[in-house]
Amino acid sequence: MMIHIITALLLVTQLIVLSSGQPSLGRLSALQPAFLGRAVSVLLDPDLLVTTDLLSELKWKVKFAGQNEFDDIRIGYTQNHSPDGVVLELNNVSKAWNKALILASFKNITSNAAELLLQEFENNCGHIYVMSYPAQPGDSGKIAYVPTKSVMDLKDGVNISIAFSVTMTFLRHNQFIRTVEPLNYKLVFDIYNVTSPEWYIVRCDTHTAKAYWLLEDTNVLRLFVGRPILNPLCSTKECSNCICLAIGDHISCSTFSKSVNISIGSTKLDVDVVQSYEGYNVYTVKKDFTEAHHMAKLTCSVAFPETGQMFITEAFIYIFVPPDAVTLDISELKEGYPLNITCSVSIARPPPKIEMFLGDKRIAEATQIEVFYHSTQFYRSYITLTSVNRTWNNMILNCSVLLRTINDAYMYWESKSQILNYKYPPIEVSMVPPSIPDNILPWYNFDISCTLTDHNTDCSFAWYADSRDIILNIVTNSNISSNIHVQMPHTSGGGGHRISCRVRCEEFFLEMIKNVKVIVPHAPVITIRDSKLFGIGGSVKILLTCVVDSYPLSNVSWIHPANRKMISRCEHKSECIMVTSELVESYLMIECTAVNKYGEHRKGLEVLPSETKSQEGFPCLPTSAGVGGAAVCVFVFVFFCFAKRFRNTQKRHSMQTRPNTIANVDAQLLDVLSKDSLPTVDIESKDELLYEDIDQTIPKSDSFDLDSTQPSCTRRYDVLGTSNTYYLTPQY
């Protein structure tokens, strides 16, 4: 907003131009308002330098109404020199001075002639008038009070106060400043922080020793902001002070002045007064504004002759243009893949507000972006989402566009909606293993289901078993689950079988496999593993592990077969461990026994004396070797026992997927074990299924088959038994 204020002296002056070619003494003016019965001041603003000679030789002349010549003023005046010029003060003028012409002369040089226009007081208190209007809200204005002669005569006993006239609320001292101007004697009130039009008066309250009372008010005047107001005003990103118009709207300029000029550039616009209230006038421009007027500068200027002020308000015309269309673009929505949901509008000014809703809930994560094109002065606005979750599937996405109004509010304009189709794969595949039968049967029949959790894409099922003897029949098959009926024969080896469900979701290139192991009841089957443990000082211990495959889990024991003495016992385990020295002093036979409710299995082990040597000093001579084998004892048993046997044992154990937990046992503790003792180390098995308790008594065997086809320092044998009959077979 640009505001220009032109101030002038408060006067009504008539200039009489002297003949051309004659120099001027200066400009003479009579200060207004001037009142009968009061002193009247005339001010000379000289063109010459004010000197003592000028002041002493300056002459004042007057020509009363009806006279033809100017006469000298000889008495009834005073002359003063002020910063504004030279002041002539006429004392207590009468009606004869009304419309009289006054001029000043110095030697042969004269000033212009100034006309005195005198007024009469309307009351005994005085007269007030506006010296200057505030330019804009919050500025200060000036009100001047001219007292009557009676008030001036009693000024030492009079109380002068200024107040709002409507409520007679007297101003506080901090709301104005009162000063005295000696020229044409008056009081000047500077009124602070003028924001709206207000009516003012001055009240005189006089009390003298002569008991003379004077309680009277001056005339009433209105102080208002002089700047005109343009409407409708708004603020945009392009300008902070604009006149906002939709095509077809009109512009108005409001002011207390009756002298108004509205223009665009140098083109003056025609106006109509459409409203007037207590002197406040609203002028409307009679013109239809179009897109061609966008950002053109409009000026409204007003003048106040009584104060000599002029005020100007300028603003740019801002034309509102609604968008041409709303576009909602939704890409393919697939979980794990890039996606984009964009709602956009173009060719709009100012930019509209875009909001996205999921159902009736506003999506706060959606952020609006605006692009301004300088060449066209239009906006493109859009709002984008790049993140969606599976809960949004089949919900309605709504994009709403709101247009800004000229009063900074927003109104609904248009919207677009679409149902979201969001594809997503299953979270997991679940299978429930069948219940295990209580008894051993030739065939087992059960059902298994494979179920997908939370998905809406097309998936297929495929079933597999690790044995061709297992028969799989599909019962039901859908996009969510698949059920099969299984026929599985009983196998004496036990260990169970794996049945697999494979799920393929082609749209997501996804394959998921879920396995379930079906274990049927079976008697135990023993496997013995051995390995070396190297201790401190080069001592070597032998770790013997009895591994049992059974269901339910078995009670496993290491015993001396000869005297049935138990070395160690592991209840409800799949493994049982014992440790012995590599060097033994006498022939030793040990046995691992496993028992559950469906049967029993034994496996024996022979440990030959380590002190038995041939002539070459090689140990490990077997007691069953015979005389013919003594000659090659050293080579055969050293090679097979120590070179091959334990090397192969270590290789076999290095291929096990489950780490040998005994290898972590402190070797120093193993080294202190007695050579002729057979200590045990019990470890926890990963199998902890509970089953029916069985008799812990191990039947004593009357005979053992010690034949073996595998040369070794130790020989193993199997003991298979049910009830009271046992069958011994060698292990190859």
TIVOPA-774178 format. One line per field, with one value per residue (C-alpha): x, y, z; residue number from 1. Coordinates in nm, 3 decimals, decimal comma, padded with zeros to 5 digits. Layout:
<atoms>
east	c(X;...) $
north	c(Y;...) $
up	c(Z;...) $
k	c(NUM;...) $
</atoms>
This chain:
<atoms>
east	c(00,000;00,142;00,006;00,090;00,006;00,024;-00,001;-00,076;-00,136;-00,487;-00,600;-00,835;-00,615;-00,682;-00,378;-00,365;-00,089;00,089;00,211;00,468;00,824;00,793;00,971;00,765;00,828;00,697;00,383;00,124;-00,153;-00,424;-00,436;-00,775;-01,009;-01,034;-01,310;-01,474;-01,367;-01,039;-00,692;-00,624;-00,281;-00,133;00,191;00,449;00,689;00,944;01,149;01,411;01,646;01,484;01,703;01,665;01,613;01,334;01,156;01,187;01,079;00,813;00,471;00,128;-00,164;-00,538;-00,823;-01,166;-01,462;-01,592;-01,261;-01,045;-00,709;-00,490;-00,429;-00,151;-00,231;-00,101;-00,243;-00,401;-00,142;00,186;00,466;00,680;00,955;00,913;01,085;00,790;00,833;00,703;00,368;00,119;-00,133;-00,444;-00,598;-00,973;-01,096;-01,453;-01,694;-01,541;-01,236;-01,437;-01,327;-01,065;-00,744;-00,406;-00,061;00,296;00,543;00,911;01,038;00,904;00,845;00,508;00,363;00,042;-00,285;-00,449;-00,824;-00,955;-01,259;-01,403;-01,638;-01,855;-01,832;-02,134;-02,083;-01,904;-01,634;-01,478;-01,432;-01,244;-01,131;-00,907;-00,556;-00,456;-00,614;-00,417;-00,291;-00,371;-00,507;-00,283;-00,147;-00,206;-00,435;-00,437;-00,734;-00,703;-00,911;-00,966;-01,101;-01,336;-01,219;-01,406;-01,224;-00,893;-00,964;-01,030;-00,776;-00,610;-00,932;-01,070;-01,041;-01,017;-01,074;-01,129;-01,362;-01,547;-01,869;-02,097;-02,029;-01,867;-01,576;-01,285;-00,954;-00,679;-00,360;-00,166;-00,405;-00,319;-00,075;-00,194;00,029;-00,022;00,047;00,083;00,004;-00,366;-00,369;-00,500;-00,455;-00,348;-00,440;-00,241;-00,472;-00,283;-00,365;-00,666;-00,814;-01,175;-01,385;-01,465;-01,656;-01,477;-01,566;-01,388;-01,556;-01,495;-01,550;-01,477;-01,498;-01,375;-01,362;-01,655;-01,866;-01,896;-01,973;-01,921;-02,002;-02,030;-01,905;-01,760;-01,882;-01,854;-01,616;-01,517;-01,160;-01,108;-00,838;-00,782;-00,654;-00,923;-00,999;-01,009;-01,219;-01,204;-00,847;-00,650;-00,296;-00,145;00,198;00,245;00,153;00,088;-00,176;-00,407;-00,761;-00,896;-01,162;-01,338;-01,430;-01,740;-01,674;-01,641;-01,400;-01,503;-01,321;-01,450;-01,368;-01,505;-01,392;-01,619;-01,330;-01,239;-01,041;-00,999;-00,770;-00,566;-00,242;-00,336;-00,688;-00,954;-01,242;-01,606;-01,750;-02,091;-02,170;-02,355;-02,369;-02,332;-02,367;-02,290;-02,044;-01,881;-01,904;-01,851;-01,757;-01,790;-01,606;-01,840;-01,621;-01,601;-01,252;-01,110;-00,797;-00,623;-00,635;-00,445;-00,166;-00,256;-00,208;-00,523;-00,512;-00,776;-00,687;-00,896;-00,856;-00,958;-00,953;-01,020;-00,684;-00,504;-00,440;-00,452;-00,436;-00,365;-00,420;-00,274;-00,314;-00,267;-00,568;-00,559;-00,800;-00,921;-00,941;-01,085;-00,912;-01,006;-01,036;-00,945;-00,736;-00,689;-00,416;-00,357;-00,081;-00,091;-00,094;00,117;00,288;00,664;00,648;00,676;00,337;00,198;-00,137;-00,161;-00,449;-00,383;-00,545;-00,404;-00,464;-00,574;-00,512;-00,468;-00,372;-00,666;-00,648;-00,639;-00,728;-00,729;-00,965;-00,968;-01,332;-01,425;-01,078;-00,841;-00,496;-00,258;00,053;-00,045;00,141;00,037;00,292;00,238;00,416;00,385;00,431;00,554;00,470;00,099;00,068;-00,117;-00,060;-00,051;-00,119;-00,097;-00,090;00,091;00,094;00,373;00,288;-00,019;-00,082;-00,303;-00,575;-00,658;-00,773;-01,134;-01,164;-01,277;-01,008;-01,150;-00,969;-01,148;-01,060;-01,146;-01,133;-01,016;-01,264;-01,182;-01,226;-00,958;-01,209;-01,238;-01,540;-01,595;-01,551;-01,509;-01,388;-01,287;-01,319;-01,195;-01,201;-00,848;-00,740;-00,427;-00,267;-00,055;00,098;00,047;00,229;00,301;00,219;00,104;00,068;-00,068;00,107;-00,124;-00,171;00,058;-00,121;-00,080;-00,017;00,197;-00,014;00,067;-00,075;-00,143;-00,425;-00,447;-00,526;-00,293;-00,393;-00,179;-00,319;-00,216;-00,250;-00,378;-00,347;-00,559;-00,352;-00,377;-00,164;-00,132;-00,051;00,168;00,231;00,540;00,654;01,006;00,895;00,724;00,540;00,340;00,011;-00,115;-00,476;-00,603;-00,934;-01,002;-00,810;-00,878;-00,689;-00,656;-00,590;-00,535;-00,625;-00,488;-00,546;-00,222;-00,171;00,171;00,306;00,487;00,864;01,069;01,358;01,151;01,276;00,957;00,885;00,870;00,562;00,603;00,354;00,483;00,296;00,353;00,215;00,308;00,204;00,468;00,724;00,694;00,751;00,703;00,766;00,645;00,749;00,607;00,776;00,542;00,685;00,507;00,564;00,860;01,112;01,458;01,745;02,099;02,402;02,736;02,975;03,327;03,580;03,908;03,954;04,315;04,395;04,689;05,023;04,925;04,671;04,383;04,029;03,769;03,418;03,151;02,803;02,502;02,254;01,898;01,622;01,288;00,942;00,861;01,205;01,392;01,573;01,937;02,213;02,581;02,650;02,903;02,732;02,922;02,808;02,520;02,685;02,549;02,807;02,568;02,197;02,010;01,633;01,400;01,691;01,798;02,171;02,384;02,759;03,052;03,425;03,714;04,089;04,234;04,473;04,316;04,503;04,267;04,001;03,680;03,328;03,060;02,708;02,450;02,088;01,776;01,421;01,080;00,724;00,751;01,077;01,442;01,772;02,126;02,461;02,784;03,144;03,474;03,779;04,103;04,400;04,636;04,945;04,925;05,215;05,400;05,776;05,784;05,625;05,286;04,990;04,633;04,651;04,298;04,222;04,040;04,328;04,477;04,831;04,845;04,768;05,039;05,303;05,111;04,955;05,167;05,102;04,736;04,619;04,838;04,726;04,358;04,324;04,511;04,576;04,244;03,989;04,029;04,103;03,781;03,597;03,716;03,620;03,277;03,219;03,345;03,053;02,786;02,564;02,505;02,817;02,982;02,901;03,147;03,430;03,370;03,435;03,759;04,023;04,206;03,906;03,897;04,272;04,244;04,005;04,147;04,255;04,067;03,750;03,461;03,309;03,001;02,902;02,529;02,409;02,062;01,892;01,689;01,409;01,210;00,876;00,715;00,585;00,468;00,728;00,882;01,054;01,408;01,526;01,746;01,711;02,033;02,159;02,299;02,509;02,658;02,766;03,116;03,178;03,254;03,346;03,500;03,862;03,897;04,043;03,683;03,410;03,043;02,744;02,366;02,125;01,764;01,505;01,136;00,998;01,232;01,383;01,689;01,855;02,217;02,332;02,663;02,665;02,845) $
north	c(00,000;00,335;00,636;00,990;01,272;01,634;01,879;02,250;02,546;02,582;02,877;03,027;03,257;03,474;03,580;03,906;03,885;04,213;04,333;04,114;04,230;04,366;04,157;04,000;04,047;03,700;03,500;03,629;03,414;03,462;03,177;03,010;02,971;03,336;03,450;03,779;03,927;03,729;03,812;03,717;03,623;03,683;03,512;03,644;03,397;03,641;03,582;03,818;03,763;03,880;04,154;04,424;04,682;04,472;04,430;04,800;04,931;04,665;04,823;04,653;04,772;04,694;04,748;04,705;04,586;04,876;05,065;05,119;05,186;05,021;05,215;05,167;04,980;05,204;05,076;04,759;04,511;04,346;04,218;03,916;03,720;03,340;03,047;03,036;03,399;03,735;03,732;04,016;03,975;04,194;04,242;04,190;04,233;04,342;04,259;04,538;04,322;04,041;03,997;04,267;04,241;04,270;04,300;04,375;04,618;04,688;04,990;04,941;04,565;04,419;04,078;03,929;04,032;03,789;03,792;03,765;03,540;03,572;03,338;03,378;03,138;02,911;02,878;03,035;02,764;02,786;02,596;02,277;02,158;01,885;01,993;01,652;01,310;00,993;00,833;00,475;00,282;00,321;00,662;00,989;01,278;01,646;01,841;02,220;02,413;02,786;02,935;03,232;03,569;03,512;03,186;03,347;03,627;03,367;03,111;03,094;02,962;02,745;02,368;02,254;01,884;01,678;01,380;01,136;01,317;01,012;00,876;01,188;00,971;01,205;01,102;00,990;01,189;00,912;00,916;01,267;01,553;01,914;02,192;02,568;02,735;03,112;03,187;03,262;03,130;02,771;02,443;02,142;01,789;01,500;01,198;00,867;00,530;00,622;00,298;00,390;00,707;00,884;01,200;01,452;01,768;02,008;02,096;02,421;02,418;02,761;02,881;03,220;03,423;03,624;03,309;03,312;02,964;02,849;02,487;02,447;02,232;02,322;02,199;01,826;01,686;01,343;01,222;00,932;00,756;00,948;00,658;00,514;00,142;-00,081;-00,397;-00,689;-00,702;-01,025;-01,155;-01,416;-01,562;-01,320;-01,002;-00,908;-00,646;-00,744;-00,682;-01,033;-01,078;-01,362;-01,292;-01,067;-00,918;-00,541;-00,317;-00,059;00,229;00,356;00,697;01,001;01,223;01,344;01,395;01,050;00,935;00,562;00,464;00,183;00,339;00,664;00,544;00,692;00,459;00,555;00,513;00,517;00,596;00,289;00,358;00,658;00,655;00,956;01,091;00,753;00,684;00,361;00,408;00,113;00,085;00,033;-00,211;-00,585;-00,714;-01,004;-01,219;-00,936;-00,721;-00,975;-00,803;-00,457;-00,174;00,010;00,348;00,519;00,878;01,105;01,473;01,669;02,043;02,148;02,010;02,030;01,653;01,392;01,015;00,742;00,367;00,130;-00,243;-00,507;-00,676;-01,053;-01,254;-01,586;-01,874;-02,216;-02,540;-02,699;-03,059;-03,300;-03,607;-03,913;-04,150;-04,481;-04,718;-05,096;-05,155;-05,454;-05,506;-05,480;-05,297;-04,921;-04,752;-04,406;-04,242;-03,885;-03,637;-03,322;-03,005;-02,761;-02,415;-02,267;-01,939;-01,919;-02,281;-02,479;-02,701;-03,077;-03,335;-03,716;-03,931;-04,304;-04,366;-04,070;-04,027;-03,764;-03,894;-03,665;-03,816;-03,674;-03,347;-03,097;-02,965;-02,654;-02,558;-02,200;-02,128;-01,771;-01,765;-01,831;-01,713;-02,037;-02,311;-02,687;-02,853;-03,219;-03,449;-03,785;-04,104;-04,361;-04,584;-04,808;-05,106;-05,412;-05,270;-05,021;-05,293;-05,253;-04,914;-04,595;-04,334;-03,985;-03,679;-03,349;-03,007;-02,688;-02,344;-02,037;-01,753;-01,382;-01,373;-01,641;-01,921;-02,243;-02,392;-02,739;-02,755;-03,112;-03,460;-03,794;-04,137;-04,489;-04,826;-04,945;-05,288;-05,367;-05,706;-05,873;-06,220;-06,448;-06,366;-06,728;-07,091;-07,302;-07,680;-07,874;-08,212;-08,511;-08,675;-08,975;-09,309;-09,504;-09,840;-09,977;-10,045;-10,173;-09,850;-09,508;-09,290;-08,922;-08,576;-08,277;-07,921;-07,640;-07,289;-06,943;-06,640;-06,299;-06,269;-06,185;-06,305;-06,632;-06,909;-07,283;-07,579;-07,885;-08,180;-08,403;-08,691;-08,828;-09,185;-09,334;-09,570;-09,280;-09,214;-08,851;-08,781;-08,423;-08,380;-08,006;-07,733;-07,356;-07,027;-07,023;-07,382;-07,736;-08,058;-08,405;-08,758;-08,951;-09,328;-09,413;-09,766;-09,854;-09,884;-10,081;-09,835;-09,554;-09,195;-09,064;-08,915;-08,561;-08,432;-08,097;-07,834;-07,600;-07,275;-07,070;-06,717;-06,638;-06,272;-06,202;-06,462;-06,611;-06,971;-07,088;-07,440;-07,579;-07,922;-08,144;-08,457;-08,745;-08,983;-09,313;-09,537;-09,773;-09,968;-09,823;-09,857;-09,795;-09,646;-09,613;-09,332;-09,290;-09,005;-08,900;-08,628;-08,505;-08,395;-08,234;-08,415;-08,608;-08,835;-08,949;-09,028;-09,213;-09,058;-09,321;-09,197;-09,425;-09,265;-09,402;-09,359;-09,438;-09,313;-09,256;-09,175;-09,458;-09,523;-09,567;-09,736;-09,832;-10,163;-10,445;-10,744;-10,994;-10,878;-10,651;-10,363;-10,029;-09,772;-09,485;-09,431;-09,170;-09,160;-09,040;-08,947;-08,997;-09,008;-09,140;-09,071;-09,231;-09,157;-09,406;-09,406;-09,511;-09,746;-10,034;-10,296;-10,590;-10,717;-10,517;-10,566;-10,297;-10,267;-09,994;-10,085;-09,883;-09,972;-09,814;-09,947;-10,101;-10,295;-10,311;-10,291;-10,371;-10,303;-10,440;-10,322;-10,508;-10,318;-10,520;-10,485;-10,209;-10,381;-10,684;-10,640;-10,836;-10,869;-10,537;-10,373;-10,287;-10,307;-10,426;-10,803;-10,947;-11,249;-11,420;-11,386;-11,744;-11,869;-11,815;-11,451;-11,373;-11,313;-11,023;-10,889;-10,581;-10,461;-10,547;-10,415;-10,106;-10,008;-10,079;-09,988;-09,662;-09,544;-09,620;-09,675;-09,353;-09,149;-09,267;-09,202;-08,843;-08,792;-08,933;-08,703;-08,397;-08,436;-08,426;-08,120;-08,112;-07,990;-08,239;-08,084;-08,307;-08,151;-07,838;-08,020;-07,919;-08,172;-08,133;-08,276;-08,575;-08,638;-08,689;-08,981;-09,316;-09,545;-09,845;-09,649;-09,596;-09,256;-09,125;-08,783;-08,721;-08,453;-08,320;-08,435;-08,213;-08,468;-08,422;-08,587;-08,761;-09,108;-09,392;-09,501;-09,847;-10,111;-10,004;-10,365;-10,479;-10,854;-11,048;-11,221;-11,572;-11,557;-11,307;-11,346;-11,201;-11,275;-10,977;-10,929;-10,588;-10,584;-10,347;-10,304;-10,293;-10,518;-10,431;-10,658;-10,606;-10,752;-10,748;-10,863;-10,877;-11,013;-11,295;-11,398;-11,212;-11,245;-11,146;-11,021;-10,859;-10,493;-10,434) $
up	c(00,000;-00,102;00,078;-00,018;00,222;00,113;00,400;00,376;00,606;00,744;00,544;00,292;00,088;-00,212;-00,411;-00,600;-00,856;-00,902;-01,236;-01,400;-01,388;-01,032;-00,763;-00,480;-00,112;-00,036;00,017;00,258;00,410;00,670;00,917;00,942;01,105;01,209;01,451;01,539;01,871;01,862;01,752;01,388;01,258;00,913;00,813;00,567;00,421;00,274;-00,035;00,104;00,389;00,711;00,852;01,113;00,841;00,688;01,021;01,106;00,766;00,690;00,644;00,662;00,454;00,453;00,209;00,362;00,164;-00,058;-00,060;-00,365;-00,202;00,061;00,377;00,629;00,950;01,221;01,550;01,699;01,589;01,688;01,471;01,556;01,388;01,405;01,235;00,991;00,888;00,998;01,182;01,193;01,479;01,466;01,810;01,863;01,507;01,438;01,157;00,947;00,894;00,734;00,370;00,405;00,197;00,368;00,212;00,327;00,166;00,203;00,022;-00,330;-00,298;-00,194;-00,120;-00,245;-00,082;00,163;00,234;00,588;00,627;00,975;01,157;01,463;01,759;01,797;02,173;02,466;02,482;02,137;01,812;01,719;01,377;01,227;01,146;01,003;00,959;01,037;00,720;00,819;01,118;01,422;01,322;01,507;01,415;01,518;01,654;01,714;01,971;01,928;02,253;02,270;02,403;02,730;02,786;02,701;02,944;03,216;03,100;03,440;03,594;03,316;03,285;02,921;02,849;02,532;02,520;02,298;02,227;02,209;02,555;02,701;02,809;02,870;02,721;02,953;02,953;02,782;02,484;02,367;02,400;02,443;02,317;02,271;01,938;01,983;01,620;01,610;01,965;01,986;02,169;01,961;02,067;01,916;01,935;01,939;01,779;01,570;01,431;01,356;01,314;01,643;01,735;01,960;02,160;02,396;02,726;02,917;03,295;03,451;03,813;03,920;04,237;04,105;04,118;03,742;03,609;03,253;03,158;02,785;02,495;02,158;01,824;01,748;01,488;01,360;01,335;01,097;00,899;00,581;00,372;00,142;00,163;-00,142;-00,148;-00,172;-00,038;00,011;00,045;-00,188;-00,255;-00,543;-00,355;00,005;-00,077;-00,361;-00,477;-00,523;-00,788;-00,954;-01,313;-01,306;-00,959;-00,898;-00,705;-00,445;-00,274;00,064;00,213;00,403;00,123;-00,153;-00,391;-00,527;-00,828;-00,925;-01,210;-01,365;-01,477;-01,646;-01,732;-01,507;-01,426;-01,394;-01,043;-00,874;-00,511;-00,400;-00,028;00,201;00,580;00,801;00,550;00,476;00,104;-00,090;-00,457;-00,693;-01,023;-01,317;-01,507;-01,574;-01,497;-01,699;-01,710;-01,898;-01,582;-01,369;-01,168;-01,302;-01,050;-00,938;-00,758;-00,544;-00,442;-00,216;-00,111;00,200;00,115;00,475;00,584;00,252;00,265;-00,008;00,047;-00,208;-00,184;-00,443;-00,493;-00,761;-00,918;-00,862;-01,077;-00,930;-01,182;-01,084;-01,197;-01,525;-01,394;-01,115;-01,201;-00,977;-01,097;-00,913;-01,020;-00,972;-00,598;-00,496;-00,163;-00,189;-00,524;-00,594;-00,601;-00,660;-00,591;-00,724;-00,723;-00,924;-01,056;-01,312;-01,460;-01,129;-00,945;-00,652;-00,579;-00,436;-00,131;-00,202;00,063;00,053;00,255;00,320;00,392;00,613;00,766;00,628;00,531;00,718;00,553;00,214;00,151;-00,115;-00,364;-00,579;-00,900;-01,031;-01,402;-01,450;-01,819;-01,764;-01,400;-01,319;-01,063;-01,087;-00,752;-00,663;-00,365;-00,371;-00,166;-00,199;00,096;00,130;00,355;00,317;00,545;00,266;00,026;-00,095;00,078;-00,099;-00,161;-00,209;-00,342;-00,264;-00,406;-00,213;-00,375;-00,187;-00,163;-00,156;00,224;00,278;00,340;00,139;-00,032;-00,183;-00,558;-00,690;-00,590;-00,740;-00,575;-00,646;-00,470;-00,395;-00,517;-00,316;-00,378;-00,112;-00,060;00,242;00,562;00,645;00,570;00,861;00,896;01,190;01,239;01,287;01,623;01,677;01,719;02,038;01,874;01,597;01,288;00,939;00,787;00,931;00,799;00,887;00,742;00,709;00,618;00,476;00,537;00,414;00,642;00,524;00,146;-00,154;-00,447;-00,642;-00,495;-00,572;-00,348;-00,415;-00,177;-00,147;00,073;00,123;00,052;-00,252;-00,023;00,124;-00,056;-00,067;-00,171;-00,201;-00,020;-00,067;-00,243;-00,245;-00,266;00,112;00,219;00,097;00,283;00,205;00,331;00,400;00,399;00,540;00,600;00,918;00,876;01,128;01,109;01,262;01,240;01,079;00,738;00,606;00,427;00,249;00,137;-00,134;-00,207;-00,520;-00,575;-00,935;-00,922;-00,657;-00,779;-00,434;-00,326;00,033;00,165;00,493;00,623;00,892;01,020;01,096;01,353;01,418;01,719;01,679;01,885;01,942;01,695;01,828;01,654;01,840;01,755;01,891;01,871;02,030;02,288;02,332;02,682;02,861;02,834;02,523;02,691;02,474;02,580;02,380;02,363;02,306;02,210;02,199;01,955;01,972;01,714;01,878;01,953;02,226;02,367;02,535;02,857;02,747;02,953;02,923;03,110;03,157;02,987;03,200;03,542;03,432;03,617;03,499;03,391;03,312;03,256;03,047;03,091;02,815;02,588;02,233;02,323;02,605;02,635;02,818;02,816;02,860;02,810;02,478;02,660;02,855;03,056;03,010;02,778;02,819;02,686;02,719;02,589;02,512;02,579;02,479;02,586;02,519;02,532;02,184;02,219;02,309;02,120;02,241;02,078;02,224;02,199;02,262;02,385;02,351;02,594;02,484;02,644;02,412;02,163;01,898;01,868;01,686;01,987;01,829;02,061;02,017;01,967;01,950;02,165;01,882;01,636;01,657;01,613;01,238;01,272;01,529;01,260;01,106;01,428;01,450;01,095;01,076;01,409;01,422;01,070;01,115;01,483;01,507;01,153;00,988;01,259;01,452;01,139;00,978;01,301;01,304;00,940;01,000;01,296;01,112;00,871;01,141;01,123;01,498;01,686;01,922;02,255;02,437;02,242;02,448;02,774;02,939;02,827;03,156;03,341;03,107;03,153;03,529;03,481;03,592;03,310;03,448;03,526;03,286;03,367;03,184;03,054;03,016;02,769;02,708;02,393;02,167;02,190;02,510;02,428;02,722;02,695;02,920;03,175;03,118;03,332;03,406;03,459;03,173;03,096;03,135;02,822;02,838;02,524;02,283;01,925;01,912;01,545;01,333;00,969;01,031;01,162;01,453;01,794;01,912;01,785;01,796;01,812;01,810;02,061;01,935;02,180;02,247;02,571;02,680;02,343;02,204;01,864;01,816;01,473;01,377;01,245;00,918) $
k	c(1;2;3;4;5;6;7;8;9;10;11;12;13;14;15;16;17;18;19;20;21;22;23;24;25;26;27;28;29;30;31;32;33;34;35;36;37;38;39;40;41;42;43;44;45;46;47;48;49;50;51;52;53;54;55;56;57;58;59;60;61;62;63;64;65;66;67;68;69;70;71;72;73;74;75;76;77;78;79;80;81;82;83;84;85;86;87;88;89;90;91;92;93;94;95;96;97;98;99;100;101;102;103;104;105;106;107;108;109;110;111;112;113;114;115;116;117;118;119;120;121;122;123;124;125;126;127;128;129;130;131;132;133;134;135;136;137;138;139;140;141;142;143;144;145;146;147;148;149;150;151;152;153;154;155;156;157;158;159;160;161;162;163;164;165;166;167;168;169;170;171;172;173;174;175;176;177;178;179;180;181;182;183;184;185;186;187;188;189;190;191;192;193;194;195;196;197;198;199;200;201;202;203;204;205;206;207;208;209;210;211;212;213;214;215;216;217;218;219;220;221;222;223;224;225;226;227;228;229;230;231;232;233;234;235;236;237;238;239;240;241;242;243;244;245;246;247;248;249;250;251;252;253;254;255;256;257;258;259;260;261;262;263;264;265;266;267;268;269;270;271;272;273;274;275;276;277;278;279;280;281;282;283;284;285;286;287;288;289;290;291;292;293;294;295;296;297;298;299;300;301;302;303;304;305;306;307;308;309;310;311;312;313;314;315;316;317;318;319;320;321;322;323;324;325;326;327;328;329;330;331;332;333;334;335;336;337;338;339;340;341;342;343;344;345;346;347;348;349;350;351;352;353;354;355;356;357;358;359;360;361;362;363;364;365;366;367;368;369;370;371;372;373;374;375;376;377;378;379;380;381;382;383;384;385;386;387;388;389;390;391;392;393;394;395;396;397;398;399;400;401;402;403;404;405;406;407;408;409;410;411;412;413;414;415;416;417;418;419;420;421;422;423;424;425;426;427;428;429;430;431;432;433;434;435;436;437;438;439;440;441;442;443;444;445;446;447;448;449;450;451;452;453;454;455;456;457;458;459;460;461;462;463;464;465;466;467;468;469;470;471;472;473;474;475;476;477;478;479;480;481;482;483;484;485;486;487;488;489;490;491;492;493;494;495;496;497;498;499;500;501;502;503;504;505;506;507;508;509;510;511;512;513;514;515;516;517;518;519;520;521;522;523;524;525;526;527;528;529;530;531;532;533;534;535;536;537;538;539;540;541;542;543;544;545;546;547;548;549;550;551;552;553;554;555;556;557;558;559;560;561;562;563;564;565;566;567;568;569;570;571;572;573;574;575;576;577;578;579;580;581;582;583;584;585;586;587;588;589;590;591;592;593;594;595;596;597;598;599;600;601;602;603;604;605;606;607;608;609;610;611;612;613;614;615;616;617;618;619;620;621;622;623;624;625;626;627;628;629;630;631;632;633;634;635;636;637;638;639;640;641;642;643;644;645;646;647;648;649;650;651;652;653;654;655;656;657;658;659;660;661;662;663;664;665;666;667;668;669;670;671;672;673;674;675;676;677;678;679;680;681;682;683;684;685;686;687;688;689;690;691;692;693;694;695;696;697;698;699;700;701;702;703;704;705;706;707;708;709;710;711;712;713;714;715;716;717;718;719;720;721;722;723;724;725;726;727;728;729;730;731;732) $
</atoms>
